[in-house]
C-alpha cells in the first residue's frame, strides 16, 4: 500500500499489531497506569504535560495524586529520520517551542529505565513498523540535568531512582488556581469563580475573608478528581488550608503561598 500523504499513515496505524519487546512479567499485578508508563507509554497531549517548576522535570500524576518522573518523545516518525529524534525529561527549550508552535506530533510519556522508546515508523516504501528503539537524551535537557543535579553524569536509571526534589507542579495552562494536578474542563474557571462568590470569598475551613485577595482562594476537589465538579465535591479554601489537604504539600512550596504567608504575617490579611 502506498501513501501520498504521511497523515494518511496515521489512519491505518491502529490496525497494525504491536511488537511487544518488553521483558516485564506479571503485569496483572501492576496498576494499569503504571503498566502503561513502564511499557510502551501513554499518549500525551504536549500542551498538557505537567512539569516541576520553570524548566523543571516532566511529571506524570496518577489518579491517587502520586507523581512520577517521566520522559516524553515523538512516537510516530519516518524511519530515515530516527537519528534526529531525542527524548525529553525537562520542560526544555525544544519542548517549550514545540508546545507554543502548536506542533501536533504524537508524543508518548513513559518511565522506562532501559533507554528504549516505543516508536511507530514508516520506511521509504511506507511500510509501518512498531517497536522499541534507543534514543539519545535532548541536549537542552542534558544541560538542565547537569545544572540541577550538580554535574552528576546522566544515567536514566539513576535519574528515575532519585527522589523528586522541591516538588512544585506547574503548567502553563490557564487555571484558576496555582496548582495543576490533572486536566480541567474548559468551564472550570467559571465554576470555580461562581463557587467563590457563593462563599463570599471566605475559606470554608478557617473562615478567612479573601475578598480583597482573591488570588489566594482556591477551589479544591475533595476526591482529587478534577472531572468531578459537583458542588458537594468542591471546597473553597485559602491557599494555606489547601496546602494541608492530602497530597497537596506542593502548594506550600509555591511562590504564591510564600506571598500569602508574608502578607498574613504583616497583618495585611485577617479574618
C-alpha positions, 0 to 999 in steps of 0.5 A: 500500500502506498501513501501520498500523504504521511497523515494518511499513515496515521489512519491505518496505524491502529490496525497494525499489531504491536511488537511487544519487546518488553521483558516485564512479567506479571503485569496483572499485578501492576496498576494499569497506569503504571503498566502503561508508563513502564511499557510502551507509554501513554499518549500525551497531549504536549500542551498538557504535560505537567512539569516541576517548576520553570524548566523543571522535570516532566511529571506524570500524576496518577489518579491517587495524586502520586507523581512520577518522573517521566520522559516524553518523545515523538512516537510516530516518525519516518524511519530515515529520520530516527537519528534526529529524534531525542527524548525529553525529561525537562520542560526544555527549550525544544519542548517549550517551542514545540508546545507554543508552535502548536506542533501536533506530533504524537508524543508518548510519556513513559518511565522506562529505565532501559533507554528504549522508546516505543516508536511507530515508523514508516520506511521509504516504501511506507511500510509501518513498523512498531517497536522499541528503539534507543534514543539519545537524551535532548541536549537542552535537557542534558544541560538542565540535568547537569545544572540541577543535579550538580554535574552528576553524569546522566544515567536514566536509571539513576535519574528515575531512582532519585527522589523528586526534589522541591516538588512544585507542579506547574503548567502553563495552562490557564487555571484558576488556581496555582496548582495543576494536578490533572486536566480541567474542563474548559468551564472550570474557571467559571465554576470555580469563580461562581463557587467563590462568590457563593462563599463570599470569598471566605475559606470554608475551613478557617473562615478567612475573608479573601475578598480583597485577595482573591488570588489566594482562594482556591477551589479544591476537589475533595476526591482529587478528581478534577472531572468531578465538579459537583458542588458537594465535591468542591471546597473553597479554601485559602491557599494555606488550608489547601496546602494541608489537604492530602497530597497537596504539600506542593502548594506550600512550596509555591511562590504564591503561598510564600506571598500569602504567608508574608502578607498574613504575617504583616497583618495585611490579611485577617479574618 
